[in-house]
Amino acid sequence: SALFRLQTDGDGKLQLHSAIPVETLLEPIAAVLPALVDFLNGCGADLRDGLRCVKLHATLGGDPRQLLLCLVYGPGTEAAQEERLREATEALSGALAARGSNCDVSVMSQSRGVERCFPPGKNYVDEVLLVPGRGSLRYRQPYGQFSNPNPHIAVATAGWLMDVIASEVNAGGHGSPCTDLLELYCGAGSHTVALAPLFRHVLAVEINRHLVEGATRNVQANGLSNVTVLRAPSEDFCRKVLRRGSYVLRRGGCNGTSRS
């Protein structure tokens, strides 16, 4: 199901095999793939040992655009150390610059729950998406969050949801917000940020600590004061609401504070 595969040829060299034309990918990803193959076939050959897959996350907007590349290792293999990640970051950044691609590159490694990053702590990309009717929205997208792999579709989906809410949900209020929104499995707030102005208040529920931190940051970065991000299992939260018949929210903004 992978979009591309790195397979060894008869000489033990990695070759890139893509299920789709590489040119259809976001420009930073399309540019880095051949550079990654060259690096792993050259001075980064030791990083191939135990390497299970490579995950990439690039931004559509921002200046410069950002690229996060994660080397995922299998059981029994230690995640690559930060010094090697620094060398990989410098090599890939140089290769992209030589191809005329202006991109801020970060490289991380992951194995058995251990993550290492270069630059240290940089396990995310900061995205800027232009959403019709909302303008430029800023998102910090942590590694591992669910996001549409096609950001153009993500923008179109947000626009479609906004149109439906304005015409169907808020029709009785002449376009003004007339109800609240409960968003389960909100992730880092991709839809939360876009839809919040269309509701009186939004309660966004997510269990993953890193995604809760990301959602809270994204709400604040976009100046939203009508959103509460709550860390809780969505299933348990729904059972609690159904059992009690209500859920009273302390409306303190995007600080994740709530009470029942």
C-alpha positions in Angstrom: 0.0 0.0 0.0 3.1 2.3 0.1 3.3 5.1 -2.4 6.9 4.2 -3.1 9.4 1.5 -2.2 13.2 1.4 -1.8 14.4 -1.9 -3.1 17.9 -3.3 -3.6 19.2 -4.2 -7.0 21.7 -6.9 -7.9 24.6 -4.8 -6.6 23.0 -4.1 -3.3 22.2 -0.5 -4.2 18.8 0.9 -3.3 16.5 1.8 -6.2 13.3 3.9 -6.0 10.1 2.3 -7.2 7.0 4.5 -7.1 3.4 3.4 -7.4 2.5 6.9 -8.7 4.5 9.5 -10.6 6.9 11.1 -8.2 6.1 14.5 -9.8 2.6 14.4 -8.4 3.8 14.5 -4.8 4.4 17.8 -3.0 7.5 19.4 -4.4 9.7 18.9 -1.3 8.9 15.2 -1.1 9.4 14.7 -4.9 12.8 16.5 -4.6 14.1 14.6 -1.5 13.3 11.1 -2.7 16.2 10.7 -5.1 18.4 12.6 -2.7 17.5 10.1 0.1 18.3 7.2 -2.2 21.8 8.7 -3.0 22.4 9.3 0.7 21.5 5.8 1.8 23.6 4.3 -0.9 26.5 6.5 0.1 27.6 8.0 3.4 24.3 7.0 5.0 24.6 3.3 4.2 24.8 2.3 7.9 21.4 3.9 8.5 19.9 1.2 6.2 20.4 -1.6 8.8 17.1 -2.5 10.3 15.3 0.3 8.5 11.6 -0.7 8.1 10.2 2.3 6.3 10.5 6.1 5.7 7.7 8.5 6.5 7.6 12.0 5.0 5.5 15.0 5.9 5.9 18.3 3.9 4.0 21.6 4.0 2.1 23.2 1.2 2.5 26.7 2.5 5.0 28.7 4.4 8.3 30.3 3.5 10.4 28.3 3.4 8.4 25.2 3.1 9.1 22.5 5.6 9.9 18.8 5.3 10.0 16.2 8.1 11.6 12.8 7.3 11.4 9.9 9.8 13.4 6.8 9.6 11.4 4.0 11.3 13.4 1.0 12.5 12.2 -2.5 13.2 12.5 -4.6 16.5 16.1 -5.2 17.6 17.4 -2.0 15.9 18.2 1.1 17.8 16.9 4.5 16.5 19.7 6.4 14.8 21.6 8.8 17.0 21.2 12.6 16.8 24.7 13.0 15.3 23.9 10.8 12.4 20.5 12.6 12.0 22.4 15.9 11.9 24.6 14.5 9.1 21.5 13.3 7.2 19.8 16.6 7.6 22.8 18.5 6.3 23.2 16.1 3.4 19.6 16.2 2.3 19.4 20.0 2.8 22.4 20.4 0.6 21.0 18.1 -2.1 17.7 20.0 -2.1 19.4 23.3 -2.4 21.4 22.0 -5.3 18.1 21.1 -7.0 16.8 24.6 -6.4 14.4 23.6 -3.7 14.2 26.0 -0.8 13.1 23.8 2.1 13.7 23.6 5.9 14.6 19.9 6.5 14.3 18.0 9.8 15.2 14.3 10.2 14.1 12.0 13.0 14.4 8.3 13.8 12.0 6.0 15.7 12.3 2.5 17.2 10.4 0.7 20.0 8.8 4.0 21.2 12.1 5.9 21.2 12.3 9.0 19.1 15.3 11.1 18.2 15.2 14.3 16.2 17.5 16.8 14.5 17.1 19.6 15.2 16.4 18.4 18.8 12.7 18.4 19.5 11.7 19.1 15.9 9.2 16.3 15.3 6.6 18.5 13.5 6.1 20.8 10.6 4.4 24.2 10.8 1.9 24.5 7.9 0.1 27.5 6.5 -3.0 26.7 4.5 -5.1 29.3 2.6 -8.8 28.2 3.2 -11.5 30.2 1.3 -13.6 32.1 3.8 -11.0 31.8 6.6 -7.8 33.2 5.1 -4.4 31.8 6.1 -4.7 29.2 8.9 -1.6 28.2 10.8 -1.1 24.6 11.9 1.6 22.8 13.8 1.3 19.2 12.6 3.1 16.8 15.0 4.6 13.6 13.7 2.1 10.7 13.7 -1.0 12.8 13.5 -3.7 11.9 11.0 -3.7 14.4 8.1 -4.9 14.2 4.6 -1.9 13.2 2.5 -3.2 15.6 -0.2 -3.3 19.1 1.4 -5.2 20.5 -1.6 -8.0 18.0 -0.7 -7.7 19.0 2.9 -8.4 22.6 2.0 -11.3 21.7 -0.2 -12.8 19.5 2.5 -12.6 22.3 5.0 -14.3 24.7 2.5 -17.0 22.2 1.8 -17.7 21.6 5.5 -17.9 25.4 6.1 -20.4 25.8 3.2 -22.6 23.0 4.6 -22.6 24.3 8.1 -23.3 27.9 7.0 -26.2 26.8 4.7 -27.7 23.9 6.7 -26.8 24.3 10.4 -26.8 28.1 10.7 -29.5 28.8 8.2 -32.0 29.6 10.9 -29.7 32.1 12.5 -29.3 34.0 9.2 -25.7 32.7 9.0 -24.8 33.5 12.6 -23.6 30.6 14.9 -26.6 29.1 16.5 -25.3 25.9 18.1 -22.2 24.2 19.7 -20.0 21.6 18.2 -18.6 18.4 19.8 -15.7 17.1 17.8 -14.5 13.7 18.6 -11.0 12.4 17.6 -10.0 16.0 16.8 -6.3 15.2 16.3 -4.2 18.4 16.2 -7.3 20.4 15.3 -7.2 20.5 11.5 -11.0 20.9 11.2 -11.4 22.5 14.7 -9.5 25.6 13.6 -11.3 26.0 10.3 -14.8 25.4 11.7 -14.7 27.2 15.1 -16.0 30.6 13.9 -19.2 28.9 12.7 -20.2 27.7 16.2 -20.9 29.3 19.5 -18.5 27.0 21.2 -16.4 24.0 20.2 -15.4 21.1 22.5 -12.7 19.1 20.8 -11.8 15.7 22.3 -8.6 13.8 21.7 -6.7 11.1 23.7 -3.2 11.5 22.4 -1.2 13.9 24.6 1.0 15.2 21.7 -2.1 15.8 19.6 -3.8 17.6 22.4 -0.8 19.8 22.8 -0.8 20.4 19.0 -4.5 21.2 18.9 -4.3 23.6 21.8 -1.3 25.4 20.2 -3.2 25.6 16.9 -6.3 27.1 18.5 -4.2 29.7 20.2 -2.1 30.5 17.1 -5.2 31.2 15.2 -6.7 33.5 17.8 -9.7 31.4 18.7 -11.4 32.0 22.0 -14.4 29.7 21.7 -12.6 26.4 21.7 -11.9 24.0 24.6 -9.6 21.0 23.9 -10.2 18.1 26.2 -7.9 15.1 26.7 -10.1 12.1 27.0 -10.9 8.8 25.2 -13.8 9.7 22.9 -15.6 6.4 23.6 -15.5 7.0 27.4 -16.5 10.6 27.0 -19.6 9.6 24.9 -20.6 7.0 27.4 -20.3 9.5 30.2 -22.5 12.0 28.3 -25.1 9.4 27.4 -25.2 8.1 31.0 -25.6 11.5 32.6 -27.7 13.0 29.8 -25.6 16.2 29.7 -22.2 17.7 29.9 -21.6 21.2 31.3 -18.6 23.0 30.0 -16.7 25.7 31.8 -16.0 28.1 28.9 -12.5 29.3 29.7 -11.3 29.2 26.1 -8.7 26.9 24.7 -7.1 25.7 28.0 -8.6 22.3 28.0 -10.5 23.0 31.2 -13.9 21.4 31.5 -16.2 20.0 34.2 -19.1 17.7 34.2 
